Amino acid sequence: MVTDVVNSVISTPIQSGEKSLPRRQAGQRDPSSVSQRTRDDKQRGNTFLIRGQDKTYEARTVIIATGASAKTLGIPSEEKFRGKGVSYCATCDGFFFKGKHVAVLGGGDTAMEEATFLTRFADKVTIIHRREEFRASPIMVEEAKKDSKIRFLLNKEVVEFYGDGVLRGVRLRDKTNGTNMTNTTEDVELDGVFVAIGHVPATEFLKGFVEMDEKGYIRFQNSESRIQNSNNASTATSIPGIFAAGDCMDSRYRQAIVAAGMGCMAGMDVEKYLS
């Protein structure tokens, strides 16, 4: 799940800030590996071992719901203004910048989509990209260029976020042909910045165990020939008994309500699988 605020987590105090949520909710149960155990006891069948930081758990089924994290620029001042003007989700936080000037960092489809969405609220949206060319599809770029609220700053790289408790702007450095850095800098006053340079699913510990795509998102397997007694479970993975839900497999929607719905789907699929 990629969001800044969750208001309905059982037995968890409300916390703001994307970074704090997964740790507080998961506590000390972050998995380091999942493996399969074969048993001679036919009644019990095969089980899975989930190794955490402190304990090892054994279960007949596992739901992977480890989420994904937004990629960051890695600038020290970025963390300082996270949740204070720096955001990673336009859908989550766009409303708070009504009538403001915001920037979107990135050159892919996500950046174009976020910028276009933000024009519903912000008076001005500036797309800042470190190259002249875009990774986004031509259609997405053209749509953004046609919007009168959107402008582009190309061959620029953010070197610093600045403000006085809340974000007031960014310092940009020019790049020649998108590669060579120059000494020329400029300050751009902004009310908010949306970093849209991609996400990383938290699935590193599953490599070589379940099938994933080239970006590390878990693939679903809907073939009855591969998943027995599961009624063609929609959240099943390549390993019978392992299911997945949320942003660790969803690279498109990345919304809390979608992850919650998928969690419910996975729970129902597990019930069918065990029966």
SULTALIN-V687658 format. One record per residue. N is the residue number from 1. OMEGA is omega in degrees with one decimal (NA if undefined). Layout:
n = (N;N)
omega = (OMEGA;OMEGA)
This chain:
n = (1;2;3;4;5;6;7;8;9;10;11;12;13;14;15;16;17;18;19;20;21;22;23;24;25;26;27;28;29;30;31;32;33;34;35;36;37;38;39;40;41;42;43;44;45;46;47;48;49;50;51;52;53;54;55;56;57;58;59;60;61;62;63;64;65;66;67;68;69;70;71;72;73;74;75;76;77;78;79;80;81;82;83;84;85;86;87;88;89;90;91;92;93;94;95;96;97;98;99;100;101;102;103;104;105;106;107;108;109;110;111;112;113;114;115;116;117;118;119;120;121;122;123;124;125;126;127;128;129;130;131;132;133;134;135;136;137;138;139;140;141;142;143;144;145;146;147;148;149;150;151;152;153;154;155;156;157;158;159;160;161;162;163;164;165;166;167;168;169;170;171;172;173;174;175;176;177;178;179;180;181;182;183;184;185;186;187;188;189;190;191;192;193;194;195;196;197;198;199;200;201;202;203;204;205;206;207;208;209;210;211;212;213;214;215;216;217;218;219;220;221;222;223;224;225;226;227;228;229;230;231;232;233;234;235;236;237;238;239;240;241;242;243;244;245;246;247;248;249;250;251;252;253;254;255;256;257;258;259;260;261;262;263;264;265;266;267;268;269;270;271;272;273;274;275)
omega = (178.7;-179.6;-175.7;-176.3;173.2;-173.3;-174.0;177.8;-176.6;175.2;178.4;177.5;-179.8;-180.0;175.1;-179.7;-175.1;-172.5;-173.8;-171.5;-175.6;-177.2;-176.9;-178.3;-177.1;179.6;-179.0;-174.6;179.4;-178.2;174.8;177.4;173.6;179.3;-177.7;178.4;177.5;-177.3;175.3;-179.1;-176.3;-178.3;-177.8;177.3;-179.8;179.0;179.7;176.3;177.4;-178.0;177.2;-179.3;-175.6;-173.4;172.5;-178.1;178.9;-177.6;177.3;176.6;178.8;171.9;177.0;179.9;-172.9;174.1;179.8;179.5;176.7;175.4;179.9;177.8;-179.7;178.0;-178.4;-178.3;178.7;-179.2;-178.8;-175.8;175.3;-177.4;179.2;-178.5;176.1;-177.5;-180.0;-176.8;-179.9;179.5;-179.1;-166.6;-176.1;-176.9;-176.5;-178.4;179.6;178.8;-175.6;174.4;-178.4;176.5;173.7;179.4;178.8;-178.4;180.0;179.6;-179.3;-180.0;179.4;179.8;179.6;-179.4;179.4;178.6;-175.9;178.0;175.4;-175.0;-174.9;175.6;-179.3;178.7;179.4;175.5;179.6;-177.2;-174.4;178.7;176.7;-178.9;179.3;171.7;-179.1;178.0;-179.6;-179.1;-179.9;179.6;-178.9;178.7;179.0;-178.4;-179.8;-177.6;-177.0;-179.7;-174.3;171.8;-175.2;169.2;-174.0;-176.2;178.6;178.7;179.2;178.7;-179.7;168.7;-179.9;179.5;-179.2;-174.3;172.2;-177.4;175.6;179.4;179.3;174.2;-177.0;174.4;-179.2;174.6;178.7;-179.1;176.8;-177.4;-174.6;179.2;175.6;178.8;-178.4;178.8;175.1;177.5;178.1;179.1;-177.6;174.2;-179.7;177.6;177.3;-179.4;-176.0;-178.2;174.5;-179.8;178.4;178.1;-179.0;-175.6;-176.8;-177.2;-178.3;-178.5;-178.6;-179.3;176.1;-179.1;178.7;176.6;-174.9;179.3;178.7;176.4;-178.0;176.9;173.9;176.6;-176.4;-177.7;179.5;-178.7;-177.9;-179.4;-176.3;174.8;-178.2;179.9;178.4;-174.8;-174.7;179.3;-180.0;177.4;-179.1;178.6;177.3;-179.5;177.2;179.8;-178.1;-179.4;173.7;-170.7;176.5;175.2;-174.9;-179.9;-174.4;-171.4;176.2;179.4;-177.2;-177.4;177.3;178.8;179.5;178.0;178.6;176.1;176.2;177.4;-179.2;178.2;178.1;177.8;177.5;179.9;178.6;-178.7;-178.4;-179.5;NA)
